[in-house]
Amino acid sequence: MDKSLGGIQQLLAAEQEAQRIITNARNAKMARLRQAKEEAEREVAAYRAQRESEFRKKLAQSSGDSGANMKRLDSETATKIKHLTEEASKVSSDVTALLLKYVTTVKN
């Protein structure tokens, strides 16, 4: 009887040890999952900050220095207007003559 009681005690001790090991493993797993989640959140935040920074740079480049863009656009516009005015002055006498010809010529 003592032997069977000792065996039962050993089984109970082994069961408690197994339960402790399982509990420790679950706790370690939960801790690792929390750690992985925190690492992922940090990586996402860093990636988001990087992409936001790149977006801000591109936005600044495209609209950015409004004064410089305005000066450039004004310069380009003035150049185009000058070119068109020169072209118009070159052909204006021809256009005027052509219009006078059509207006003064009578067709039957």
C-alpha positions in Angstrom: 0.0 0.0 0.0 2.9 2.3 0.8 4.3 1.6 -2.6 1.0 2.5 -4.4 0.7 5.6 -2.3 4.2 6.7 -3.2 3.5 6.0 -6.9 0.4 8.2 -6.7 2.4 10.9 -5.0 4.9 10.7 -7.8 2.2 10.9 -10.5 0.7 13.9 -8.8 4.1 15.6 -8.5 4.8 14.8 -12.2 1.4 16.2 -13.2 2.0 19.4 -11.2 5.4 19.8 -12.8 3.9 19.2 -16.3 1.2 21.8 -15.5 3.9 24.3 -14.4 5.9 23.7 -17.6 2.8 24.2 -19.7 1.9 27.4 -17.9 5.5 28.7 -18.3 5.4 27.9 -22.0 2.0 29.6 -22.5 3.3 32.7 -20.6 6.5 32.7 -22.7 4.4 32.4 -25.9 2.2 35.3 -24.9 5.2 37.4 -24.0 6.8 36.7 -27.4 3.5 37.5 -29.2 3.3 40.8 -27.4 6.9 41.5 -28.2 6.4 40.6 -31.9 3.3 42.9 -32.0 5.2 45.8 -30.5 8.1 45.3 -33.0 5.7 45.2 -35.9 4.0 48.4 -34.7 7.4 50.1 -34.4 8.3 48.9 -37.9 5.0 50.1 -39.3 5.4 53.5 -37.6 8.9 53.9 -39.0 7.8 52.9 -42.5 4.9 55.3 -42.3 7.2 58.1 -41.1 9.6 57.4 -44.0 6.8 57.4 -46.6 5.3 60.5 -45.1 8.7 62.2 -45.3 9.2 61.2 -48.9 5.7 62.4 -49.7 6.3 65.8 -48.1 9.6 66.1 -50.1 7.8 65.4 -53.4 5.0 67.8 -52.4 7.5 70.5 -51.6 9.3 69.9 -54.9 6.1 70.0 -57.0 4.4 73.0 -55.3 7.2 73.9 -53.0 9.0 77.1 -53.5 6.0 79.0 -54.9 8.1 82.2 -55.5 10.6 80.3 -57.7 7.9 78.5 -59.6 6.0 81.7 -60.2 9.1 83.4 -61.5 9.8 80.5 -63.8 6.3 80.4 -65.1 6.2 84.2 -65.6 9.5 84.0 -67.5 8.2 81.2 -69.7 4.9 83.0 -70.3 6.7 86.2 -71.2 9.0 84.4 -73.6 6.0 82.7 -75.3 4.1 85.9 -75.6 7.1 87.7 -77.1 7.5 84.8 -79.6 3.9 84.9 -80.6 3.9 88.7 -80.9 7.0 88.5 -83.2 5.3 85.8 -85.3 2.1 87.8 -85.6 4.0 91.0 -86.6 5.8 89.0 -89.3 2.5 87.8 -90.9 0.2 90.6 -90.1 0.9 92.5 -93.3 0.2 89.3 -95.3 -3.0 88.6 -93.4 -4.1 92.2 -93.8 -3.5 92.1 -97.6 -5.3 88.8 -97.9 -8.3 90.1 -96.0 -8.4 93.3 -98.1 -8.2 91.1 -101.2 -11.2 89.0 -100.2 -13.2 91.9 -99.1 -12.6 94.0 -102.2 -12.9 91.2 -104.7 -16.4 90.6 -106.1 -17.2 87.1 -107.3 -20.2 86.4 -109.5 
